[in-house]
Amino acid sequence: MILRFLLTGTTLLLLTLVASVGAAASAEPNSVPLTALENVRAYAAAARADGRSYAVDAGRLYRGSGGVWELVAAPPGVVVNAVIVDRADPDTVVIGAANKLSVYVSRNAGRRWTEAAMDTTAVGGVTALALDAANRLLYVGTDADGVYRLRDLGAGSRSGLIASGHLLLKEPVLEIAADSTGAGFAFVRTQGNLYRAEAFGLRWVAVDSLPALPTALDIADTSPPTVFVGTAGAGVVVSRDGVAWRSTGQAPEDIVDGRSVISDLAVDAAQPEVVYAGSVRTASGDLHPVSSRVAMSTDGGASWSTLAELDELNAAELLPVAGTTGAVYVLTTASRRPLAVGGEPPLNGQQSTERSASGLSGTQLLAWILAGNASAALVILAFGEFKGGARRLQSGPHEARRRTAVPPVELGTLKAG
C-alpha cells in the first residue's frame, strides 16, 4: 500500500510540474507592439496590407502584422543586421549578419535558414539588402567590401543563392534599393555617393547629376519605377530612368528651403504612390539641427503635406505600416525605439495562432488535462486503498480469534474415562 501511494504521488508530482511549466510558458507574452522594441536597426515592410513586416532589434529578428510582433529564431550565433522580404513570395525572407559576411535565406517565414557566404577574404558584416523579386537578384551591401550581386535559384533541386557580381567600394554601404517590376533598377548609396546599376547589376556607374549630396534613397514599384533620392539642401528629387532628375512638387517649407537635410525616405510597398520623408533643419551657418519634420505624399511625390513635427527630436529613419496611409513609425537620433506618428495600429486583441478558443495554448491545455487525469487517478486509488483498509480492519478480530482457538483434535484419539 505504501509503495502504491509513493508511486502515485511521484507521478502526480511530475505531471503537476509539467502542467506548471506549460502554464508558465503559455503565460509569457508571445507578442509585443513594435513600440516595445528598443534598438531597431533595420526594417522590411510587407508588400501587402495583410502581410508580415520584419524588424531587427539589437541583433534579433522580429516579425509583425498590424500591431503584434513576435520574435523569430535566427541561425545560432548570427547577429542580424539587415533584412528584406520577397515581394513575390512573402514567406521568403533574407537576413544579413553583422558579425560575418554571410546572408541567410528562409523559404518558410523564418522556420529554417540556409547560409550563403560571400566568397571573400575580407572581414566585416552586412549593412543593407535589396531584392529584385522579378529578376531574382539579391544585392548585398557590406561595411568593408562593397556590394555583392547574387542570383536566387529558388527552392527547387538547384536551390540557393549564387554569387554573380561584385562592386568594390571604399566606403561602407548605407542603403540599397531595387525595383521588383522587371525593369532591373538598382541603386547603392554610401556616405557621399550614389551608384546606379546597369545591365541588371553587372555594371555600376556613379550618379553625378544630382543637385546636392544624396542622403536618402528608395524606389517605388510604379510603372515605370520611380526612384526617390533625398538630398542635403535640395529636398527630394525623383527619376523615372535613373539618369534625369527633377524636384518633387510642392513640399513643406523646411524640406526645400536649402537648410534642410532629408534624413530618410520610405515608400509604402503596398501603396507605391504613398511616400514618407523625414527632414532635419539646421540654422543658417550651423550644423546643429533645430527642427525635424515628417512629411507624406499620396501622389508619388507630386505634393506633400506635414504628417508630424518632432519637438526636440530629429527623425533618422521611417518605418511605414504597409497599406495604412499616414501610419508610420519614426526612429530618432536620440532613440532607436519606434515612435508612432499618424496613428499606431492597435493590437485588436490579436493573439498567437497557437491560442485556443478558451485562451489557453495547446501545450498549456494538454498539461492541465494530464494533471487532472493524474489527480483523478490518485483519488480513485486512494479511495480503493481506504476501502481495502476498512475491510482489513473489520476482518482483523476474526483472524485473531482463529489464530488463538484450540486446534481441532482428530477423532479416535480420545479415550473414555
C-alpha positions in Angstrom: 0.0 0.0 0.0 2.8 2.4 0.9 4.6 1.7 -2.3 1.5 2.4 -4.4 1.0 5.7 -2.6 4.6 6.6 -3.3 4.4 5.8 -7.0 1.1 7.5 -7.5 2.3 10.6 -5.6 5.5 10.8 -7.6 3.6 10.5 -10.9 1.2 13.3 -9.8 4.1 15.5 -8.8 5.8 15.1 -12.2 2.5 15.7 -14.1 1.8 18.8 -12.0 5.3 20.0 -12.7 4.6 19.6 -16.5 1.4 21.5 -16.1 3.1 24.3 -14.2 5.8 24.6 -16.8 3.2 24.6 -19.6 1.1 27.2 -17.8 4.1 29.4 -17.1 5.3 29.2 -20.7 1.9 30.0 -22.1 1.5 32.9 -19.6 4.6 34.6 -21.0 3.8 37.2 -23.7 4.4 35.8 -27.1 3.8 39.1 -28.9 4.7 42.8 -28.3 3.9 46.0 -30.1 6.6 47.5 -32.3 7.0 50.4 -29.9 8.2 47.9 -27.3 11.4 47.3 -29.3 14.3 49.4 -28.0 17.1 49.3 -30.6 15.7 48.9 -34.1 18.4 48.8 -36.7 16.7 47.5 -39.8 13.1 47.2 -41.1 11.4 45.5 -44.1 7.8 46.4 -44.7 5.4 43.9 -46.1 4.4 44.2 -49.8 0.7 43.8 -48.9 -1.6 45.3 -46.3 -2.3 41.9 -44.8 1.4 40.8 -45.0 4.0 40.5 -42.3 6.8 43.0 -41.9 10.2 42.4 -40.3 12.4 44.4 -37.9 15.8 43.9 -36.5 16.1 44.9 -32.8 19.5 44.6 -31.1 20.6 41.8 -33.4 17.4 39.9 -33.1 14.7 39.4 -35.7 11.0 40.2 -35.2 8.0 39.6 -37.4 4.8 41.6 -37.2 1.4 42.1 -38.7 -0.5 45.2 -37.6 0.4 46.0 -34.0 1.5 42.5 -33.0 5.2 41.5 -33.3 6.9 38.2 -32.3 10.5 37.0 -32.0 11.8 34.9 -34.9 14.7 32.5 -34.2 17.7 33.4 -36.3 20.5 30.9 -37.0 22.7 30.2 -34.0 25.5 32.7 -33.4 24.2 35.2 -36.0 23.8 38.8 -35.1 21.2 40.1 -37.5 21.8 43.5 -39.1 19.7 43.6 -42.2 16.5 42.1 -43.5 14.4 42.0 -46.7 11.2 40.3 -47.7 10.5 38.9 -51.1 7.7 40.9 -52.7 6.7 38.0 -54.9 6.7 35.4 -52.1 6.1 36.8 -48.6 7.4 33.6 -47.0 10.8 34.1 -48.4 13.0 36.3 -46.1 16.7 37.1 -46.3 18.8 38.4 -43.4 22.3 39.7 -43.3 24.8 39.1 -40.4 26.6 41.9 -38.6 29.4 39.5 -37.4 30.2 37.8 -40.7 29.9 38.4 -44.5 27.0 36.0 -44.9 23.3 36.1 -45.7 20.7 33.6 -44.8 17.5 32.8 -46.7 14.4 31.2 -45.4 11.6 30.0 -47.6 9.1 29.3 -44.8 8.9 32.7 -42.9 11.9 32.1 -40.7 11.4 28.5 -39.5 14.5 27.2 -41.4 17.6 29.1 -42.7 20.2 28.4 -45.4 23.5 30.3 -45.3 25.2 31.9 -48.4 28.7 33.2 -47.5 30.3 35.8 -49.6 33.4 34.5 -51.5 35.9 36.9 -50.0 38.8 37.1 -47.5 37.5 40.4 -46.3 36.4 40.8 -42.7 33.2 42.7 -41.9 29.4 42.4 -41.9 26.3 43.0 -44.0 24.8 46.5 -43.8 22.0 46.5 -46.4 19.9 44.3 -48.6 17.7 44.7 -51.6 15.9 42.1 -53.6 14.7 42.4 -57.2 11.9 39.9 -57.0 11.1 40.0 -60.7 14.6 39.1 -61.9 15.5 37.1 -58.8 18.6 39.2 -57.9 19.8 39.9 -54.4 22.1 42.9 -53.7 24.1 42.6 -50.5 25.8 45.7 -49.1 28.7 45.4 -46.7 30.7 47.7 -44.4 34.1 46.8 -45.9 33.8 45.0 -49.2 31.3 46.9 -51.4 28.2 45.2 -52.9 27.6 41.6 -53.9 25.2 40.5 -56.6 23.6 37.1 -56.0 21.2 35.2 -58.2 18.4 33.4 -56.4 17.8 30.0 -57.9 14.7 29.4 -55.7 13.8 26.4 -53.6 14.0 23.6 -56.2 16.6 20.9 -56.7 19.2 23.5 -57.7 18.2 25.9 -55.0 20.4 28.6 -53.3 22.0 31.9 -53.8 24.8 32.1 -56.4 27.3 34.9 -56.5 27.3 36.6 -59.8 28.9 40.0 -59.5 30.8 42.4 -57.1 31.1 46.1 -56.9 34.1 47.0 -54.8 33.7 50.3 -52.8 36.0 52.1 -50.4 33.1 53.4 -48.3 30.6 51.4 -46.2 27.2 50.8 -48.0 24.4 52.7 -46.2 21.4 51.9 -48.4 20.5 49.7 -51.4 17.2 50.0 -53.3 15.9 47.8 -56.2 12.6 47.6 -58.0 10.6 44.4 -58.5 8.7 45.3 -61.7 11.2 43.7 -64.1 12.9 47.0 -65.1 16.1 46.0 -63.2 16.6 49.3 -61.4 19.1 49.2 -58.5 20.9 51.9 -56.6 23.5 52.0 -53.9 24.2 54.9 -51.5 27.3 55.5 -49.5 28.0 58.5 -47.2 28.9 60.7 -50.2 28.0 58.9 -53.4 25.1 57.3 -55.3 25.7 54.4 -57.8 23.3 53.1 -60.5 23.2 49.6 -61.7 23.4 48.8 -65.5 22.8 45.5 -67.2 20.9 44.3 -64.2 23.7 44.9 -61.8 26.6 43.5 -63.9 28.0 47.0 -64.2 27.7 50.1 -62.0 28.2 53.8 -62.7 28.4 56.8 -60.3 25.4 59.2 -60.4 26.9 62.7 -60.9 23.8 64.6 -62.0 22.2 65.2 -58.6 21.7 68.8 -57.4 23.1 68.1 -54.0 24.7 65.4 -51.8 22.5 62.3 -51.6 21.3 61.5 -48.1 18.3 59.1 -48.6 17.1 56.6 -51.1 14.1 54.4 -52.0 12.3 53.1 -55.1 8.5 52.7 -55.8 7.2 49.9 -57.9 5.2 52.1 -60.2 5.2 51.7 -64.0 7.9 52.7 -64.8 9.6 52.6 -61.4 10.1 55.9 -59.5 13.5 56.5 -57.9 13.4 58.9 -54.9 16.6 60.5 -53.6 16.8 62.8 -50.6 19.5 65.4 -50.6 21.2 67.9 -48.3 19.7 71.2 -49.2 17.8 70.4 -52.4 14.9 68.4 -51.0 13.6 65.3 -52.6 14.4 64.6 -56.3 12.9 61.9 -58.5 13.8 60.0 -61.6 12.0 57.5 -63.9 15.2 56.3 -65.6 17.9 56.9 -63.0 19.6 59.4 -65.3 17.5 62.6 -65.4 16.4 64.1 -62.1 13.7 66.6 -61.2 12.5 68.1 -57.9 9.3 66.9 -56.5 6.2 69.0 -56.3 5.0 71.4 -53.5 6.6 70.4 -50.2 6.6 71.8 -46.6 8.8 74.8 -46.4 11.5 73.3 -44.3 12.1 70.4 -46.8 13.1 72.6 -49.7 14.4 75.8 -48.1 18.1 74.9 -48.6 18.8 74.4 -45.0 17.2 71.0 -44.6 18.6 67.6 -44.9 16.3 64.7 -46.0 17.2 62.2 -43.3 15.2 59.3 -44.8 12.7 58.3 -47.5 10.3 55.4 -47.2 7.8 54.1 -49.9 4.8 52.1 -48.7 5.4 48.9 -50.7 1.7 48.1 -50.5 0.9 51.5 -51.9 3.7 52.7 -54.2 2.2 56.2 -54.5 2.5 56.8 -50.8 5.9 58.1 -49.8 7.2 59.4 -46.5 10.1 61.9 -46.0 11.9 62.8 -42.8 13.8 66.1 -42.7 16.1 67.8 -40.3 16.5 71.6 -40.5 19.6 73.4 -39.4 20.2 77.1 -38.6 21.9 79.2 -41.2 25.7 78.5 -41.0 25.2 76.0 -38.2 25.4 72.2 -38.5 23.3 71.6 -35.4 19.6 70.7 -36.1 16.9 73.0 -34.8 13.7 71.2 -36.0 12.5 68.0 -37.6 9.5 67.0 -39.6 7.8 64.0 -41.2 6.0 64.7 -44.5 3.8 62.5 -46.6 2.9 62.3 -50.3 0.0 60.3 -51.5 0.6 61.0 -55.2 4.1 59.8 -55.8 5.8 63.0 -54.7 3.7 65.5 -56.7 2.6 67.1 -53.5 3.5 66.8 -49.8 1.8 67.5 -46.5 3.2 67.6 -43.0 2.4 64.5 -41.1 4.2 65.3 -37.8 6.5 67.9 -36.3 9.0 66.4 -33.8 9.9 68.7 -30.9 13.5 68.4 -29.8 13.7 65.1 -31.8 15.4 64.5 -35.1 13.9 61.9 -37.5 16.6 59.4 -38.5 14.6 56.6 -40.2 11.0 56.0 -41.2 9.1 52.6 -40.8 5.8 52.7 -42.8 2.9 50.5 -41.9 2.1 48.5 -45.0 -1.2 49.6 -46.6 -2.2 52.1 -43.9 -1.9 55.6 -45.3 -0.4 58.0 -42.8 0.7 55.4 -40.3 4.5 55.4 -39.9 7.0 54.9 -37.1 10.0 57.1 -36.6 13.4 56.3 -35.3 15.2 59.4 -34.0 18.8 60.3 -33.5 18.2 60.1 -29.7 16.4 56.8 -29.6 16.0 53.7 -31.8 12.7 52.9 -30.1 9.9 53.3 -32.8 7.7 56.3 -32.2 4.3 56.1 -33.8 3.1 59.2 -35.8 0.0 59.5 -37.8 -1.7 56.7 -35.9 -0.4 53.4 -34.5 -2.1 50.1 -35.4 -4.0 48.7 -32.3 -3.3 45.3 -31.0 -7.1 44.5 -31.6 -6.9 41.5 -29.3 -4.7 39.6 -31.8 -3.1 36.6 -30.3 -0.8 33.9 -31.4 -2.3 31.3 -33.7 -1.4 28.8 -31.0 -4.1 30.1 -28.7 -7.2 28.1 -28.4 -10.7 29.5 -28.2 -10.6 29.2 -24.4 -7.5 31.4 -24.3 -5.1 28.5 -23.4 -2.4 27.3 -25.7 -2.3 23.7 -26.9 0.7 22.9 -24.6 -0.9 24.5 -21.6 -4.2 22.8 -22.2 -2.6 19.4 -22.6 -0.5 19.8 -19.4 -3.6 20.6 -17.3 -5.5 17.7 -18.8 -2.7 15.3 -17.8 -2.5 16.8 -14.4 -6.3 16.5 -14.0 -6.3 12.9 -15.1 -3.4 12.1 -12.7 -5.4 13.8 -9.8 -8.5 11.7 -10.6 -6.4 8.5 -10.7 -4.9 9.4 -7.3 -8.4 9.9 -5.8 -9.6 6.6 -7.2 -6.6 4.8 -5.9 -6.8 6.4 -2.5 -10.5 5.6 -2.2 -9.7 2.0 -3.2 -6.9 1.8 -0.6 -9.3 3.2 2.0 -12.0 0.7 1.3 -9.4 -2.1 1.3 -8.0 -0.9 4.6 -11.5 -0.8 6.2 -12.2 -4.4 5.1 -8.9 -5.5 6.7 -9.8 -3.7 9.9 -13.2 -5.4 10.0 -11.8 -8.9 9.5 -8.9 -8.4 11.9 -10.7 -9.7 15.2 -12.0 -12.8 13.5 -8.5 -13.6 12.2 -7.1 -13.1 15.8 -9.7 -15.4 17.2 -8.9 -18.0 14.6 -5.2 -17.8 15.5 -5.9 -18.3 19.3 -8.5 -21.1 19.1 -7.7 -24.7 20.2 -6.6 -26.7 17.3 -9.1 -29.4 16.4 -8.4 -32.9 17.7 -8.6 -35.9 15.4 -11.4 -38.4 16.2 -10.2 -41.7 17.6 -7.5 -40.1 19.8 -10.0 -39.6 22.7 -10.3 -42.3 25.3 -13.3 -42.9 27.5 -12.8 -42.2 31.2 
